[in-house]
Amino acid sequence: MVAQNIAFGIIAAITVAAALGMVTTRNIVHAALLLVAVLGGLAANYVLLTAEFIATTQVLVYIGAVMVLFLFGIMLTRAPIGRIPQMTGATWPVAALSALALGGITVYALIDRFGADSLATDNTVFRTADVSDSVFSQYIIPFEAVSVLLLAALIGAVVLARRD
Amino acid sequence: MSAAADLTGALGLAYWAETAIKLGVALIVIPTAALMLGYLFLLKMMAFMQSRLGPTDVGPHGSLQLIADAVKFLQKEDIHPAAADRRVFRAAPVVVLASSFLLFVVLPTGPDAVVENLDTGIFYAMAVSSLSVLGVLMAGWASANKYALLGGLRAAGQLIAYELPLILAVMGVVIQADSLNLQEIVRAQAEGEIFGFGLIGNPFILTQFIGFLIFMIAAQAELTQTPFDMPVAETELVGGFHVEYTGFRFLLFFMAEVATAFAFSALATVMFLGGWWIPGFDFNAPILNVLGPVVMLAKILLVAFVIFWIRFTYPRLREDQLQKFAWKVLIPLSLANIVVTGIFKVVL
């Protein structure tokens, strides 16, 4: 597992550096592009965890769709080249606190659930069919809940966009 | 694509040696593919369709013209606009080219001749092909040019709209083949039967003809080829997102465009035309590692011919027509295709 650990170290360093750059840069398009790098780093880590389907979904949904829409929106409105003097909003302490809280809860939950468990070293790849089997049997209720949530968001968007 | 690559895997080479060979094959195959399509279709075929000769001087029938052009591009000065965001400006063509390079990773050309036989095959291809729009947006923004920015925005709007029918058209094939894996899709076609007649297998173009049409139209839009070339419309945007690019950076965009056309033709071949399998052969016959790439190349050139034929035949759509066509025609049609395919899958 040495190679995987080295790869993880490199990917993690790039991801963290990109995340720090994203919140400190003074250019909004650079921030968006650094967020792309962060999401790409996460996808690479999913590959290391042999979760190929999740990694591909991450690239398709977050980088290929969500970030492209972000950039599209930013460029359609106002995206000057160069530094913007005032990029820090007035509510940044609240944002920092909630980010810390979310990070703390996630780390606590992960350590509490998995502790020192380690991944099986026999290089089994989770096949896509296994993923869909578990989604449509064991996790059917969360799956349906997410579907309803997305449907609600979709209808909300249509209602907001309609003029009449 | 890489018959050599996986045969070496069977020979039991070390991991690094295998990787080096795969990299080498990729570095040869992709520029060759781009050159071939560029020469055959962009230079010669377009010229003949317009009653011209095309290049004639460099090499036999002008066949080395593109190499001469590449040398010309490499000699040019590397110009950045003064107001441009230099780092993003430089990264943009690399992102676009990387997206089309990554597409070649999963293309199968024989039972063992594939760089990586990923379990998520076609899903992976759709994901990495969606990365190119990121590079286009970066190029449009970083050029500090209104035409470039407009081109980038048009490209983003168009690629978002046409990615949906593209993926939905693929869904029909995936349902019928029971797998996302490209090799399994080829196998499903090779072992399929048409009304109990299994000699030529069951190329999915027969059962998924609507899916094939939608895929080809959406691929044309993804490649920003005429009639969907609003992002680079010369007469309106003087070249769109790559208006400020010269020399080898422009060459990267050009290579990416043609190489992606090749890769999309290859995906259409694998999903709808039976891929590399030759009727009458055993699916795993080792000889197919040699014959497969040849058959595959012939089919790819056929599909690419259609793509370029449409490109040189039809005039450009208007921006609102383009969006209407995607959202009101292609997406409902592809959803209906999925429903019908699903019903047949359950019934049969």
Interface residues (C-beta under 8 A of the other chain):
Chain A: N27 V29 H30 L33 V36 E52 F53 T56 T57 V59 L60 I63 G64 A65 M67 V68 L69 L71 F72 M75 L76 A79 I81 G82 V125 R127 T128
Chain B: A83 A84 D85 V88 L118 D119 T120 F123 Y124 M126 A127 V128 S130 L131 V133 L134 L137 M138 G140 W141 A142 A144 L149 G152 L153 A156 G157 L159 I160 E163 L180
